[in-house]
Amino acid sequence: MASDDAAVLDDPRARVVTTGTAAERFTVFARERSPELSRIAYLLCGDAHRAADLVQLALERTYRAWGRVGDGDPFAYARRVIATARIDSWRRTRRDVLVAPADLRPGAASDGTQHVVDRDALVGALRQLPAGQRRVVVLRYLLDRTEKQTAEDLGISVGAVKSGASRGLDRLRAVLGTGQSAAAQAGTPNTSRKEAQ
């Protein structure tokens, strides 16, 4: 029996400091019991930031009530403060919105998969372009560079950038199956000078 009492006295959670000022006793309590209070608060709310706020509130209220609870069980008081504060915050933020049953059926909401599919198709089409055209198209249209900036970056003329972009976009449209060529979209016929004569 004596060994059981010694084991209980060695447990830091069972120790209650009864010497020193009230502020010193509270400081010891807060230092030793804050991890347990944090775990309880986290389990009640599921958010680390809200749990930290709940622990701070519990420690504040426990300190103010230390004259009443300091010689008893301050941990039980702090635990009760956390539980009550969590319930109060839930009641304050809860909103009851009544909705007709017909409105409960969700519409066709986009889950973002089409964006991923489109991007994958574009990357695959870009891989099919020759390296020079791919560089021009990526710099001009994906990185939004001007023709002059693209020419400077690649070390080519502005005319080469224009023709590379036009050919690259035509090839991308053909690969992606979107139809019109760059010349047709610009409103000019896609014919050579020989065909025009």
C-alpha positions in Angstrom: 0.0 0.0 0.0 2.8 2.4 0.8 4.4 1.7 -2.6 1.1 2.7 -4.3 1.1 6.0 -2.4 4.7 6.6 -3.4 3.8 6.0 -7.0 0.9 8.4 -6.8 3.1 11.1 -5.2 5.7 10.6 -8.0 3.2 11.3 -10.7 3.6 15.0 -11.7 -0.1 15.3 -12.5 -1.1 14.4 -9.0 1.2 17.0 -7.5 -0.5 20.2 -6.2 1.9 23.0 -5.3 0.8 24.5 -2.0 3.8 26.8 -1.3 4.6 30.2 -2.8 2.3 33.0 -3.9 -0.9 32.4 -5.8 0.8 33.7 -9.0 3.7 31.2 -8.5 1.3 28.3 -7.9 -0.7 29.2 -11.0 2.4 29.5 -13.1 3.4 26.0 -12.1 -0.1 24.7 -12.9 -0.2 26.4 -16.3 3.2 25.1 -17.2 2.5 21.5 -16.2 -1.1 21.2 -17.3 -1.2 23.2 -20.6 -0.2 20.2 -22.8 -3.2 18.2 -21.4 -5.5 21.1 -21.8 -4.3 21.6 -25.4 -5.1 18.0 -26.2 -8.6 18.2 -24.7 -9.3 21.5 -26.6 -8.0 20.0 -29.9 -10.2 16.9 -29.5 -13.2 19.1 -28.8 -12.8 21.5 -31.8 -10.4 19.7 -34.2 -8.5 22.9 -35.1 -5.1 23.7 -33.5 -5.7 27.5 -33.6 -9.1 27.3 -32.0 -7.7 24.9 -29.4 -4.9 27.4 -28.5 -7.6 30.1 -28.1 -9.6 27.8 -25.9 -6.6 27.0 -23.7 -5.8 30.7 -23.3 -9.3 31.4 -22.3 -9.3 28.5 -19.8 -6.0 29.7 -18.3 -7.3 33.3 -18.0 -10.5 32.3 -16.3 -8.7 29.8 -14.0 -6.3 32.5 -13.0 -9.1 34.9 -12.2 -10.8 32.2 -10.1 -7.6 30.9 -8.5 -8.6 32.0 -5.0 -11.6 29.6 -5.2 -10.1 26.7 -7.2 -6.4 26.9 -6.5 -6.6 24.7 -3.4 -9.1 22.3 -4.9 -8.9 20.9 -8.5 -7.9 23.7 -10.9 -7.5 21.2 -13.7 -11.1 20.2 -13.5 -12.2 23.8 -13.5 -10.0 24.6 -16.6 -11.3 21.6 -18.4 -14.9 22.6 -17.7 -14.1 26.1 -19.0 -12.8 24.7 -22.3 -15.9 22.5 -22.8 -18.3 25.3 -22.0 -16.4 27.8 -24.2 -16.4 25.4 -27.1 -20.2 24.8 -26.7 -20.8 28.6 -26.5 -18.7 29.3 -29.6 -20.6 26.6 -31.5 -23.9 28.1 -30.5 -22.8 31.6 -31.6 -21.6 30.5 -35.0 -24.3 28.0 -35.9 -26.6 29.1 -38.5 -29.9 27.4 -39.3 -30.8 27.8 -43.0 -34.0 26.2 -44.0 -34.0 25.0 -47.6 -36.7 23.5 -49.7 -36.1 19.8 -50.4 -36.1 20.5 -54.2 -33.2 22.9 -53.7 -31.1 20.3 -51.9 -30.2 18.6 -55.2 -27.0 20.1 -56.3 -26.6 21.2 -59.9 -23.8 20.2 -62.2 -20.8 21.7 -60.3 -17.4 21.7 -61.9 -14.9 19.6 -60.0 -11.9 20.9 -62.0 -11.3 17.7 -64.0 -12.0 19.4 -67.3 -9.3 21.9 -66.6 -6.8 19.1 -65.9 -7.9 17.2 -69.1 -7.5 20.4 -71.2 -4.1 21.1 -69.8 -2.9 17.5 -70.4 -4.1 17.8 -74.0 -2.3 21.1 -74.5 1.0 19.7 -73.0 0.7 16.7 -75.3 0.1 18.9 -78.3 3.1 21.2 -77.4 5.3 18.1 -77.3 4.5 17.4 -80.9 5.7 20.8 -82.1 9.3 21.2 -83.3 11.6 22.7 -80.6 11.8 26.1 -82.1 8.1 26.6 -82.5 7.4 25.2 -79.1 9.8 27.8 -77.5 8.1 30.6 -79.4 4.6 29.5 -78.5 5.4 29.0 -74.9 7.2 32.3 -74.5 4.6 34.3 -76.5 1.3 32.8 -75.3 1.9 30.9 -72.0 4.4 33.3 -70.5 2.7 36.3 -72.2 5.9 37.8 -73.6 5.9 40.4 -76.4 7.3 39.5 -79.8 10.4 41.7 -79.1 11.0 40.1 -75.7 10.6 36.6 -77.2 13.0 37.5 -80.0 15.6 38.8 -77.5 15.2 35.7 -75.2 15.7 33.3 -78.1 18.2 35.3 -80.0 16.2 35.4 -83.2 14.5 38.1 -85.3 11.0 39.5 -84.6 10.0 38.1 -88.0 11.1 34.6 -87.0 9.0 34.9 -83.9 5.9 35.9 -85.9 6.3 33.1 -88.4 7.2 30.6 -85.6 4.2 31.6 -83.6 1.8 31.4 -86.6 3.1 28.0 -87.7 3.1 26.7 -84.1 -0.5 27.8 -83.5 -1.6 26.3 -86.8 0.0 23.0 -85.8 -1.5 23.1 -82.3 -5.0 23.7 -83.7 -4.5 20.8 -86.1 -3.3 18.5 -83.3 -6.1 19.6 -80.9 -8.7 19.5 -83.6 -9.9 23.1 -83.1 -10.3 23.9 -86.7 -9.3 27.3 -88.1 -5.7 28.3 -88.9 -4.1 31.5 -87.7 -4.5 33.0 -91.2 -8.2 32.2 -91.4 -8.7 33.7 -87.9 -6.9 36.8 -89.0 -9.3 37.2 -91.9 -6.7 36.5 -94.6 -6.9 33.6 -97.0 -4.5 30.8 -96.3 -3.1 30.7 -99.9 0.3 31.1 -101.3 1.2 33.9 -103.8 1.4 31.4 -106.7 -2.1 30.2 -106.0 -3.4 33.8 -105.9 -1.9 34.5 -109.4 
